[in-house]
Structure formats: C-alpha cells, structure tokens
C-alpha cells in the first residue's frame, strides 16, 4: 500500500515533472490543495480519477480519506503545490500514514523560489558576490526557532528567499536593516510565479513595504532579496565570472591555457 506525494510545481501546469505527470495519468484518486494547485494540471490527470479537494479538510479527515482509498487497492496521488519538501506539511501526513502501514513515495516538484528567479532572470548564486541562498520565512502566527530569527539569518548577507512573508514586509525590512543590510539592497517580488497573472515588482529594501502595498500584494508572493537581484548585474558580469568557463582554469574536462 502506497501513497504518491507529487510536487505540482508553482502554477504553470507544464512545470510538473514527467514522472509526476505519468502518476497523475494513471491515478485512480487525486487529492489536491484546490486553493493553491492549478486545476488545469489536475485536468491533465486520468479523466476517470476521483478528484478530492483538500483545502477544507483538517489533517485527520484528509488522511482518513487517503487511507480509505489506498486500502481499497487504488492508486492515489496527493498533489502538493511547488515542491512538497518546502513548507509542504507532509511530515505530519506521513506520520499518520505510517501508523496505518502505508508507504509514501515523494516525487519532487519545482519550487516557487526557482520559478520566481526564472521570472526575473536571476542567478541567485553569483561568484565573488554570494554563494549561499537561505530559504526561510518571516515569523508571523507560525513561530520560528530562536536560532532562525530572520535578523540572525540576515547577518550572513547572502541571498534570501522569503516564503509566506508577503503580509510581514514591515518586519522583514526592520530585521534586515537591523542586521546591517543597506536600504538600497535590491529586492524582487514575484506574485503567483508562472501563473498567467504573474506580477513582478522590482524594488529596494527601503521601498519594499510601500511598493507591495501599491501593487496590492499580500499573498502568494515570493520575496527575493540580495545583491544577486541587482537589475544591472549583467553590466558588471566581468567582475563576477565563474571558474567554470574561465579559459585559464583547468578541470577534469578541459586544460586551462595561460593568458
């Protein structure tokens, strides 16, 4: 007995993996988060599948329905937005399924952080500028551990990708400034990345909250912050070139040449 947890990707139905789509097409039952997952993707699945919407269900009800279908010998896919491993609340589902003797297979998906980076044409790891990305969220109703307060993480001065933080931009600005970030730090906000109504706002840390308000962005937004998001980064590319394609750099597939 097995449940397939499949990453649906950020919105565009074409951004599901081939493996995930194949599972959808053979599923007897598809349970999806209807408040987040694109219904066009669900429609690409088995047309005879039973479709269950989970946005109105509590954890126990959801797992009960999954167990019922799996125990009947059906192929069941639980479709999660983005990648299930990032704020997917899958651990608690797996724990209850294990109690029922049900195995789980996870199929990864494209996270909204990468859809957002693609939308703004950004490389999030620039040689000699930043080589680290921190994926996190600002603290709201859901607390974060003491060692993971945004101010503490921001002290690394690397690229930040903030999930679930669109309503907390005042807090975001305050904590990053307290961590020593310049108010001129570039920020890119992408609402509903890869959806037809995708909205991109390029701003600075100083103007982040104001520009979010002007554009009515208060949910379903990824906030990317750091100097890798500089809209003029391409004009400075010679400063930040990698060793990968440097003709003087020797590696296993190419011998470097002297200038």
PyMOL commands that set and color helices and strands:
alter all, ss='L'
color gray80, all
select helices_A, chain A and resi 13-15+18-26+39-42+59-71+90-99+112-119+146-148+150-154+169-178+208-214+227-229+233-240
alter helices_A, ss='H'
color red, helices_A
select strands_A, chain A and resi 2-7+29-32+50-53+76-80+103-107+133-137+159-163+186-191+199-204+221-225
alter strands_A, ss='S'
color yellow, strands_A
deselect
rebuild
show_as cartoon
